[in-house]
Amino acid sequence: MNKPVHRPSENTQFAVRNDWSRSEVGQLFDLPFNDLLFHAQQVHRAHFDPNAVQVSTLLSIKTGGCPEDCNYCPQSVHFDTGLEPERLMDIEQVIDAARRARAAGASRFCMGAAWRNPKGKNFQRVLEMVERVRAEGLETCATLGMLDAAQAAALKQAGLDYYNHNLDTSPEFYGEIITTRTYDDRLDTLQHVRAAGINVCCGGIVGLGEARADRAGLLCELANLPEHPGSVPINRLVKVEGTPLEQEADIDALEFVRTIAVARILMPKSYVRLSAGRTEMSDEMQALCFLAGANSIFYGEKLLTTGNPDTARDDALFARLGLHRA
């Protein structure tokens, strides 16, 4: 006998909610693939132009030497990945990169620094970077590690539009991946960012060795935040030699697409970003992700320290799919 399948009702499938249960999220993951994508596409079309994709560029302004022990990260001092630590970039170099990103079609410029938390003169330099990048006509985003309330307020004053701080995975699986900061530390930073009036960019990584229940747990945590993140990056693990996860098995491609679709249903008005790992994705897999509700990408040849499809490949894929930049 066929197992009964839970499908969202007409009254609830487009609703914006912050009270999802793990059971409900698990039922979405368990839907037949075609049904899940159909529902996700309906939700997507209710809130977005289905053929528009927001394009961001990410620059590592301070690479390597991070004291955190995130098992996936080549920038951690705990792992020998051959990455040499670098100092914070010169402000003029950052502005030049922002201008190139704008000329290439990016609408948002993200700056990432491998810190546990920003401090002193380096933080003051980042504030100037934010002010000047915004003056170039780009939305600004930063990921600098943990923030306190005063730092979040200073970034807001400088004109920061988005702050990225991912939850990475479910609370239950988190300790298998990171031990140097807690889940509550991450939630505290998100609270400071929201309180300062900065848009939250928050998602996670799949393919860390987690179970489907952990993917459901991550998305449930994100969807039940006091406000849905403005952007939800869904990263596919990039396995880097020297990190503890370098031999991790690849997540099934259709399971990744399912994760995108469930994120879209749970957070109807958020940009769902197809983030790290696109280099290893076929065009067909990316097309399914866009069908499932992804409507944002990082554009350019590098994401912090790992590869990303070059702009010509992305332009060609957009043309084949009839997509355009938001």
N, C-alpha and C positions, 0 to 999 in steps of 0.2 A: 504494500500500500504506500502511495506517495505521502511524504510528510507534508502537513499543512504549512503554507508559507505566509508569513506576516507581510502585508503590504501597507504602506502609509495610506491613510484615508484621504479623500479629497479635501477634508476640512483641516487636516494637520500637515500635509506634505509641504506647504509653502510657509508655514508659521516660523517665526523667529523665536526660539526658545532657549532658556538657560537652565532647564531642569531635566535634561536627558538622563535616563537610567542606563547602566551598563547593559542591562538586558535588551533595551530598545536598540542600542547601538549594535549589539551583537546580532540582533535580528536583521538589521540592515545589511550587515556584512554577509549574512547567510542567504540573502535573496538570490534568485537566479541572476546570472550576470546581466542578461538583457533587460530584465526588470529593473535592476539596480541602476543601470545606465540611463534607462528611460526616465526614471524618477529624478535622477540627478540632473538630466538635461532639462526636464520641466522646471525644476527649481532654478536652474541657472538662467533660463530664458525669462523667468518671472522677474529677475533682478538685474540682468546684464545683457548687453549686446552679445549674442552668442558667438560672434565672429571677431570680437575685439580682444586683444591680449595686451596687458600692461607690461611694459619692458623696463627692467631695472639693470643697472650696472653696479657690480660690487668690486671695491678696491681694498686690498689689505694695506692699511696705512702703518701698521706695526706688526711684523711677522715674526713668529717663533718666540721661544722662551717663556711660554705660558706655564704657570705653576700648577694648573689644574691637571687631573689625570683622566680626562675623557678618553675612553678606550679607542675611539675612532679617529682621534685628532693627531695629525702629524706635527702640530705646533707645540705639543706638550713636552716639557723638559723630562718627563718620565720615560720617554721612548726615544730610541735611536732611529730616526728616519732619514738622517742625512741633511736635515733642514737646519741651516745656520740662522741663529737669531739675528734680527735686524732692528735698528733703532727706528723711532717714529719718523715717518717721511717728512720732508720739507714741505711747508705749506704751499709753495708755488708749484711743486710737483703734483700735489693733490689737485690744485685748481686746473692745471693743464690736463690732467686725466679726466676731470669732470667736463671740461670743454670738449674733449674728444668724444666722451660718452654722449653728450648732448648732440654733437654733430652726427653721430652714428644712429641717433633715433631714440636714445634712452630718455625716459621722463623722470626717473628717480635715480639718485646716486647714493649708494650705500658705502659707508666706511667702516671697516672692521679692524679691531686691534686685539692682539693676543694678550689680553690682560685678565687677571682675576677681577680687578676693579681699577678704574682710572684714578690717577693721583697727581697732585701738584701741578708743576709747569706743563707736563704733558697734557693734562686735562684742559688747561687754559689754551693750549695750542689747538686742541680738537674743537673747542668752542669757536675759535677764529675760523677753522676750516668749515664748520657748519655755516657760519654767517656768510662766508665768501662763496661757498657752493650754492647756497640759496640765492645769492645775488646774481648767479649765473642763469637763473630761471629754472633750476631743477628742484624737484622735491628732494628732501634730505632724509637720510636714514643712517643710523649708527648702531654698531654692536660692539660694546666696549667691556662686557662683563657685568658684574653686579654694580648697582647704583644705590646710593642713599637718596633721601628725599631732596636734600640740597643740590646734589648733582643733577637730578632729574629736572629740578626747577631751573637750574642754570642752562641746561640744554634747551629747554623750552624757550627761555629768554633769548638764546642765540638763534632760534628759529628752526629747531629740529622738528621735522614732520613725523617721523616714525622712529621707534626704537625696537631693535630686534633682540629678543632674548627667548630662546627656545626652551620648551620643557623636555625635549628630546624623546621621551618615551613615557610609559605608564609609571605611576608611583611605585608599583610593585616590582617592576623590572629595573628601575632607575639605579639601584645599588649595585647591579651587575655591570654597569657601564661607567659610573662616576662615584667617587668616594670623597672628593675634596670639597664639594659643596652639596647642600641638601636640596631636596625638592622645595621645601619651604623657603630656602634662600632665593630660589628662582621666582617663586610666587610673590615674595616680598618686593623684589625688583620690579615685577610687573605692576604691583600696586603703586609703587612710587611713580612709575611712568604714567599710569592712568591718572593719578592724583595731580600730576603736573600738567595734564591736558595734552600729552603727546600720544599720538596713535600707536597702538601696540602692534608689533609684528612678531608673531609667536607661532611656532609649529613644532616639528620634530623630525626624527630620522627613522626610517624603516629599513629592515634588513640587518638589524644588530644582533639577530639570533632570538628575537622576541617571538612570542606566540601571537596568533590573531587576537586573542583576548587582550594582549598588551597594546596592540594597535587600536583596538576599540577603547581601551582605557585611556590612551593618550588623547584620542579625539573627543572622548567624553569630558576629560578635564578641560580641554580647550573650549568646547562648546558651553561648558558650565561656568566659565569665568564670568565675573560681573558684567562685562561687555565682551562680545565676540571680538577677537583680534581683527584689525583692519586688513591685515595680510596674514595668511597662514602658509608658510613655506613647508612643503612636504619633500624632504630630502631622501634620496635613495643612497644607502651607504656606498661611499667610495672607499674601496679597500686599499690602504696605503701600507707598503712594506715597512715593517718595523713597529707597527701598532698591533695591539693584542687581537684586533679583528681582521688582520690581513688575510686569514684563511677562511673567513666566514662564508658560508654558502650564500649564493645569490637568492634574494627574494624572488618568488615567482612573479613574472611580469603582470599577469592578470590580477594577482593579489595586490600588486602596487596600484593598478588602475582602480580596483575596488576601494582602496584606501582613499584615493582622490575623490571618488564618487561619494563616499560616506561623508568626507569632510565637506563637500559641497552641500549635501542635504542638511547637515547639522548646523552649518554656518552660512546661511543663504546669501547674506550681503557682503561676506568677506571675499577679498581676492585670495584665491587658492593658487599658490605659486608652485609650479613645477620647478624644483630647485636643483640641488646637487645630484649628480648621477646621470645627467642627460647625455653625457658623452657616450655612455654605455647603452643608451636606449636607441632602438631602431626608430625610424620615422613613423612606422606603423604604431609602435607603442606610444609615442608622443601624441599621435593623432587620437588614439583612444583616450589618453589623459585629457586632452582638450574636450573631447566629447563628454567625458565624465565630469567636466566642470572646472578644470584648471583654466585660469585666465590671466596668468602672470608668469613671466620667466625672468631669469637672469640672462643678460645678453652680453656676450664678450667671450674672450678666450680663456679666462681663468676665474675661478671662484676661490678667493683667498689664496690657497696654494695648490688646488687641484684643478684639473682640466675642465673645460666647458666647450660646447660646440662653438665653432667660429661664427662670426656674424653672417658670412655668405651662406653657410649651411642653413642657418635659421631663416634668412630671407627667402631662400629657395623653398623651404618647408612651408613657410607662411603662404607663399605664392601658390604652391600645390594645393593647399587646404582652403584657400580663399580667406585667410585671416588677415587682419590689419592691426596696427598698433592702436591701443586705446588712447 
